[in-house]
Amino acid sequence: MAKKKAPKKAAPKTDSKAKVDLSKKDVHTLKQLVGLADSVVSAAGRVRDPKMDIPTRSLSNVRYNKSQRIIEMGKNTTGRQLFNLNQAKSYMQTMLVGSGCKKLIDEGKSTSIRGLYYLLKHTIAGTKEETFADQAESDPIIEDVEVLLNVLREELHLYAQKKGDMVGNIVLRDKGDEIDCSRMGSGGYGIPSIVEPETIEFIKCDAKFVLHVEKGTVWQRFNEDKFWKKHNCILTHGGGQPSRGVRRLLSRLNTELNLPIYCVLDNDPWGYYIYSVIKQGSINLAYESKRMAVPDAKFIGLRSIDYERCNLSPSVQIALNDSDRKRAKQIASYPWFEHKKMWQKEIQKMLENGFKLEVEALISQGVSYVTEEYVPARLAERSWLD
């Protein structure tokens, strides 16, 4: 009689989710997110309308801290209630973003702000209502969650499109990979959206300062001429208005490595505004100024006096329009510029000129005039605006 075959032992069950090593910041952020969810449970247990008070992100709730020289958010808040028909959807969206970010941290993964939009977008069961109509609805909610929990978007494991490049005498570690920014060729090192110490670690730095230029085209001229090598510096750009990643990196280079930050920007209201954002922080993101602003940043060009000083021709002039004039006057009235005589003189000179100038205008004096004469002279003379 044939022996009965012993039944095969079932394979041991394995956890489909790999264990994730959480950083201290991850643990803190998770605690904040869980606390947000618990507030709903707590309100329900007390038979109360779940409500959250979100700090108001507007000019009326922003103040200039003279001692720290940065923009700060005030104490005004806007209430958001679940059982208010006008606020129920935004309340649901806020909790949904919180849930999505918790999922990312739990799994040790990151995604773009657009990726989160698609992760959370769906039709609510039993209705034709979408959780988010488009990304323009989800982006402000992400900022609400940031300011509500007092965490950076990057700490929520969210990133934006990479913008800006860096080259120079610094070695860093990017998620375990060692990067020598003096050996990055013509393209440079692309500055990522997330540049927190847990992601980007500074290994070695011989540079004496950072030169930040407004546009990639100008940065390319400085890189090709090896300005960073001749003057022992780090060269960065933000592709116009610098992204949060670029601003955060400049702040870290300044505070952690004590590197001075010098800015070469256009002589127009937009260039002035970019400098203001780098130096004091932005009004919309005032709650992050302490981690992004560089109060000691210096503006070394292009200046209103450079039309005569550099003997530029009328052909490089760009006439100011009504919008430019209005914006210039608005910037002049900012509390952080209002009592600075040099800045008032600078803006007034531009208005009197009736035209604006781009940094590229200096090419009319020679392809490498900006790298070989203009910037070296401004640095040697300590000729800048603060």
C-alpha positions as CSV (number, residue, x, y, z in Angstrom):
1,M,0.0,0.0,0.0
2,A,1.4,3.3,-1.1
3,K,2.3,5.8,1.6
4,K,0.3,9.0,1.6
5,K,2.2,12.0,0.7
6,A,2.6,14.5,3.4
7,P,0.9,17.7,2.7
8,K,3.2,20.5,1.6
9,K,3.8,23.1,4.3
10,A,2.4,26.5,3.4
11,A,5.1,29.0,2.7
12,P,5.5,31.5,5.6
13,K,3.7,34.7,5.0
14,T,5.9,37.7,4.3
15,D,5.2,41.3,4.9
16,S,4.7,42.9,1.5
17,K,5.9,46.2,2.8
18,A,9.6,46.5,3.3
19,K,10.7,48.0,6.6
20,V,11.5,51.6,6.2
21,D,14.1,53.4,8.4
22,L,12.6,56.7,9.3
23,S,14.7,59.7,10.0
24,K,14.0,61.9,13.1
25,K,12.3,64.4,10.8
26,D,10.1,61.6,9.3
27,V,9.1,60.6,12.8
28,H,8.3,64.2,13.8
29,T,6.3,64.8,10.5
30,L,4.3,61.5,11.0
31,K,3.4,62.6,14.5
32,Q,2.1,65.9,13.1
33,L,0.1,64.1,10.4
34,V,-1.4,61.6,12.8
35,G,-2.2,64.4,15.2
36,L,-4.2,66.1,12.4
37,A,-6.3,62.9,11.9
38,D,-6.7,62.4,15.6
39,S,-8.2,65.9,15.9
40,V,-11.1,64.8,13.8
41,V,-11.7,61.7,15.9
42,S,-11.4,63.8,19.1
43,A,-14.0,66.3,17.8
44,A,-16.4,63.5,16.8
45,G,-16.0,61.9,20.2
46,R,-17.1,65.2,21.8
47,V,-19.9,65.6,19.2
48,R,-18.3,68.8,17.9
49,D,-17.8,70.1,14.4
50,P,-14.2,69.2,13.3
51,K,-12.3,72.4,12.7
52,M,-8.8,73.5,11.8
53,D,-7.2,76.9,12.0
54,I,-4.8,77.6,9.2
55,P,-2.4,80.5,9.4
56,T,-3.5,83.1,6.8
57,R,-1.0,83.3,3.8
58,S,-1.5,86.9,2.7
59,L,0.2,90.2,2.7
60,S,-2.1,91.4,5.6
61,N,-0.7,88.6,7.8
62,V,3.0,89.2,7.0
63,R,5.5,91.4,9.0
64,Y,9.1,92.3,8.7
65,N,11.3,91.2,11.6
66,K,13.9,94.0,11.8
67,S,16.2,92.1,14.2
68,Q,16.3,88.9,12.1
69,R,15.9,90.8,8.8
70,I,13.4,88.4,7.4
71,I,9.7,88.3,6.5
72,E,7.6,86.4,9.1
73,M,4.0,85.2,9.2
74,G,1.6,86.8,11.7
75,K,-0.8,85.1,14.0
76,N,-4.0,85.5,11.9
77,T,-5.7,82.3,11.0
78,T,-8.6,81.2,8.8
79,G,-11.0,78.6,10.1
80,R,-11.9,75.5,8.1
81,Q,-14.9,73.4,9.2
82,L,-16.1,70.0,8.0
83,F,-19.8,70.7,8.5
84,N,-19.7,74.1,6.7
85,L,-21.0,73.6,3.1
86,N,-18.6,76.3,1.8
87,Q,-15.6,74.7,3.5
88,A,-16.4,71.0,3.5
89,K,-14.6,70.2,0.3
90,S,-11.4,72.1,1.2
91,Y,-11.5,70.4,4.6
92,M,-11.8,67.0,2.9
93,Q,-8.9,67.9,0.5
94,T,-6.7,69.0,3.4
95,M,-7.2,65.6,5.2
96,L,-6.7,63.8,1.9
97,V,-3.3,65.5,1.3
98,G,-2.3,64.7,4.8
99,S,-3.2,61.0,4.2
100,G,-1.3,60.9,1.0
101,C,1.8,62.4,2.6
102,K,1.6,59.9,5.4
103,K,1.5,57.1,2.9
104,L,4.6,58.4,1.2
105,I,6.6,58.6,4.5
106,D,5.4,55.2,5.6
107,E,6.7,53.7,2.4
108,G,9.9,55.7,2.3
109,K,9.1,57.2,-1.0
110,S,8.8,60.7,-2.5
111,T,6.8,62.1,-5.4
112,S,6.3,65.4,-7.2
113,I,3.5,67.8,-6.2
114,R,1.9,66.8,-9.5
115,G,2.4,63.1,-8.7
116,L,0.5,63.7,-5.4
117,Y,-2.3,65.3,-7.3
118,Y,-2.8,62.2,-9.4
119,L,-2.3,59.9,-6.4
120,L,-5.2,61.6,-4.6
121,K,-7.5,62.4,-7.6
122,H,-10.5,60.2,-7.9
123,T,-14.3,60.4,-8.2
124,I,-16.0,60.3,-4.8
125,A,-18.2,57.2,-4.5
126,G,-21.8,57.7,-5.2
127,T,-21.3,61.1,-6.8
128,K,-19.8,62.7,-9.9
129,E,-17.6,64.9,-7.8
130,E,-13.8,64.8,-8.2
131,T,-11.6,65.1,-5.2
132,F,-9.5,67.7,-7.1
133,A,-10.6,69.3,-10.4
134,D,-7.0,70.1,-11.3
135,Q,-3.6,70.7,-9.8
136,A,-4.4,74.4,-9.2
137,E,-6.7,73.1,-6.4
138,S,-4.2,70.7,-4.8
139,D,-1.1,72.9,-4.8
140,P,-2.6,75.5,-2.3
141,I,-3.8,72.7,-0.1
142,I,-0.3,71.3,0.1
143,E,0.9,74.8,1.3
144,D,-2.0,74.8,3.8
145,V,-0.8,71.5,5.2
146,E,2.8,72.8,5.4
147,V,1.9,75.9,7.4
148,L,-0.7,74.1,9.5
149,L,1.8,71.5,10.7
150,N,4.8,73.8,10.5
151,V,6.8,71.4,8.3
152,L,8.5,71.9,4.9
153,R,7.0,70.4,1.8
154,E,10.2,68.4,1.4
155,E,9.6,66.9,4.9
156,L,6.2,65.7,3.5
157,H,8.3,63.8,0.9
158,L,7.1,66.1,-1.9
159,Y,9.4,67.7,-4.5
160,A,9.0,70.1,-7.4
161,Q,10.6,70.2,-10.8
162,K,14.4,70.5,-10.7
163,K,15.4,74.1,-11.5
164,G,18.9,75.6,-11.3
165,D,22.5,74.3,-11.6
166,M,25.7,74.5,-9.5
167,V,29.4,74.2,-10.2
168,G,32.4,75.0,-8.1
169,N,34.9,74.0,-5.4
170,I,32.6,71.9,-3.3
171,V,32.1,68.1,-2.8
172,L,28.8,66.8,-1.5
173,R,27.0,63.6,-1.0
174,D,23.6,63.2,-2.7
175,K,21.7,60.2,-1.3
176,G,24.9,58.3,-0.9
177,D,26.6,59.3,-4.2
178,E,29.6,61.6,-3.8
179,I,29.5,64.6,-6.2
180,D,32.5,66.7,-7.0
181,C,31.0,70.0,-8.3
182,S,34.3,71.0,-9.8
183,R,34.2,68.1,-12.2
184,M,30.7,68.5,-13.7
185,G,31.6,69.7,-17.1
186,S,29.5,72.3,-19.0
187,G,26.2,71.2,-17.6
188,G,27.0,71.5,-13.9
189,Y,25.2,69.7,-11.0
190,G,21.5,70.0,-11.2
191,I,20.1,71.4,-7.9
192,P,17.4,69.1,-6.8
193,S,14.1,70.1,-5.2
194,I,14.9,68.4,-1.9
195,V,18.2,69.6,-0.4
196,E,17.8,68.9,3.2
197,P,20.8,67.6,5.3
198,E,19.3,64.0,5.2
199,T,19.5,64.1,1.4
200,I,22.4,66.5,0.6
201,E,25.5,66.4,2.8
202,F,28.4,68.8,2.4
203,I,31.6,66.8,2.5
204,K,34.3,69.3,1.5
205,C,34.3,73.0,0.5
206,D,37.3,75.1,-0.5
207,A,35.2,77.9,-2.0
208,K,35.3,81.4,-0.5
209,F,31.9,82.7,-1.6
210,V,28.8,81.9,-3.8
211,L,28.0,83.8,-6.9
212,H,24.3,83.5,-7.8
213,V,23.2,84.6,-11.2
214,E,19.7,85.0,-12.4
215,K,19.6,83.0,-15.6
216,G,21.1,79.8,-17.0
217,T,22.4,81.6,-20.1
218,V,24.5,84.0,-18.0
219,W,25.6,81.1,-15.7
220,Q,26.8,79.3,-18.8
221,R,29.1,82.2,-19.6
222,F,30.6,82.2,-16.1
223,N,31.0,78.4,-16.2
224,E,32.6,78.4,-19.6
225,D,35.0,81.1,-18.6
226,K,35.8,79.0,-15.4
227,F,35.0,82.0,-13.2
228,W,34.5,79.7,-10.3
229,K,37.9,78.3,-10.7
230,K,39.7,81.6,-11.1
231,H,38.0,83.2,-8.1
232,N,37.6,80.1,-5.9
233,C,33.8,80.2,-5.6
234,I,30.6,78.3,-6.1
235,L,28.5,79.4,-9.1
236,T,24.7,78.9,-9.0
237,H,21.6,80.0,-11.0
238,G,17.9,79.6,-10.4
239,G,16.5,79.9,-14.0
240,G,14.9,83.3,-13.2
241,Q,12.9,83.2,-10.0
242,P,14.8,80.6,-7.9
243,S,12.9,77.5,-6.8
244,R,12.6,76.5,-3.1
245,G,15.4,74.0,-3.6
246,V,17.8,76.7,-4.9
247,R,16.9,79.1,-2.1
248,R,17.2,76.5,0.6
249,L,20.6,75.4,-0.7
250,L,21.8,79.1,-0.8
251,S,20.6,79.4,2.8
252,R,22.5,76.2,3.9
253,L,25.7,77.3,2.1
254,N,25.5,80.6,4.0
255,T,24.5,79.4,7.5
256,E,26.4,76.1,7.6
257,L,29.5,76.9,5.6
258,N,29.6,80.7,6.3
259,L,29.8,81.5,2.6
260,P,28.9,85.0,1.5
261,I,26.2,85.1,-1.2
262,Y,26.5,87.6,-4.0
263,C,23.7,88.1,-6.6
264,V,24.1,89.1,-10.2
265,L,20.6,90.0,-11.4
266,D,18.9,92.1,-14.1
267,N,18.4,95.9,-13.6
268,D,14.6,95.7,-13.5
269,P,11.8,95.3,-11.0
270,W,11.9,91.5,-11.5
271,G,15.6,91.4,-10.7
272,Y,15.0,93.5,-7.6
273,Y,12.1,91.2,-6.5
274,I,14.3,88.1,-7.0
275,Y,16.9,89.6,-4.7
276,S,14.2,90.5,-2.2
277,V,13.0,86.9,-2.1
278,I,16.5,85.5,-1.7
279,K,17.4,88.0,1.0
280,Q,14.2,88.4,3.1
281,G,12.0,85.5,1.9
282,S,8.7,85.6,0.0
283,I,5.4,86.9,1.2
284,N,3.5,83.7,0.1
285,L,6.0,81.5,1.9
286,A,6.7,83.7,4.9
287,Y,6.4,80.7,7.2
288,E,9.6,79.2,5.7
289,S,11.8,82.3,5.7
290,K,13.9,81.2,8.7
291,R,15.0,78.1,6.6
292,M,15.3,79.8,3.2
293,A,16.2,83.5,3.5
294,V,19.7,84.8,3.3
295,P,19.6,88.2,5.2
296,D,23.3,88.9,4.4
297,A,23.0,88.4,0.6
298,K,24.5,91.2,-1.5
299,F,23.2,92.6,-4.8
300,I,26.3,93.4,-7.0
301,G,24.6,94.0,-10.4
302,L,23.3,95.0,-12.8
303,R,22.9,98.5,-11.4
304,S,21.0,101.6,-12.8
305,I,24.3,103.5,-12.8
306,D,25.9,100.9,-15.0
307,Y,24.5,102.4,-18.2
308,E,27.0,105.3,-17.8
309,R,29.6,103.4,-15.7
310,C,30.0,100.7,-18.3
311,N,29.5,103.0,-21.3
312,L,26.6,101.1,-22.7
313,S,24.9,102.1,-26.0
314,P,21.3,103.1,-26.3
315,S,20.6,100.0,-28.3
316,V,20.6,97.8,-25.1
317,Q,17.9,99.9,-23.4
318,I,14.5,98.3,-22.7
319,A,11.8,100.9,-22.1
320,L,9.9,100.7,-18.8
321,N,6.2,100.1,-19.2
322,D,3.4,101.1,-16.8
323,S,3.6,97.7,-15.1
324,D,7.3,98.1,-14.5
325,R,6.9,101.5,-12.9
326,K,4.1,100.3,-10.7
327,R,6.1,97.3,-9.6
328,A,9.2,99.3,-8.9
329,K,7.3,101.7,-6.7
330,Q,5.7,98.8,-4.8
331,I,9.2,97.3,-4.2
332,A,10.5,100.6,-3.0
333,S,7.8,100.7,-0.4
334,Y,8.6,97.3,1.1
335,P,9.6,97.8,4.8
336,W,12.9,96.1,4.1
337,F,13.8,98.6,1.3
338,E,11.8,101.7,2.5
339,H,14.5,103.1,4.8
340,K,17.6,102.1,2.8
341,K,18.9,105.2,1.0
342,M,21.0,103.2,-1.5
343,W,18.0,101.1,-2.6
344,Q,15.8,104.2,-2.9
345,K,18.4,105.9,-5.0
346,E,18.8,102.8,-7.1
347,I,15.1,102.4,-7.9
348,Q,14.7,106.1,-8.4
349,K,17.6,106.1,-10.9
350,M,16.0,103.4,-12.9
351,L,12.7,105.3,-13.0
352,E,14.5,108.4,-14.1
353,N,16.4,106.5,-16.8
354,G,13.0,105.3,-18.2
355,F,14.5,102.0,-19.2
356,K,15.7,98.7,-17.7
357,L,18.8,96.6,-18.5
358,E,19.5,92.8,-18.7
359,V,22.8,91.4,-17.5
360,E,23.3,90.2,-21.1
361,A,23.6,93.8,-22.2
362,L,27.2,93.8,-20.9
363,I,28.0,91.5,-23.8
364,S,28.0,94.6,-26.0
365,Q,31.3,95.4,-24.3
366,G,32.8,92.0,-25.0
367,V,31.6,88.4,-24.7
368,S,33.4,87.9,-21.4
369,Y,33.2,91.4,-20.1
370,V,30.8,90.4,-17.3
371,T,33.1,87.6,-16.0
372,E,36.5,89.2,-16.6
373,E,35.8,92.9,-15.7
374,Y,32.4,93.7,-14.4
375,V,32.0,91.2,-11.5
376,P,35.7,91.1,-10.5
377,A,35.6,94.9,-10.2
378,R,32.4,95.0,-8.1
379,L,33.9,92.4,-5.7
380,A,37.2,94.2,-5.5
381,E,35.6,97.5,-4.8
382,R,33.0,96.0,-2.5
383,S,30.5,97.8,-4.6
384,W,27.1,96.3,-3.9
385,L,23.6,97.0,-2.5
386,D,22.6,95.5,0.8
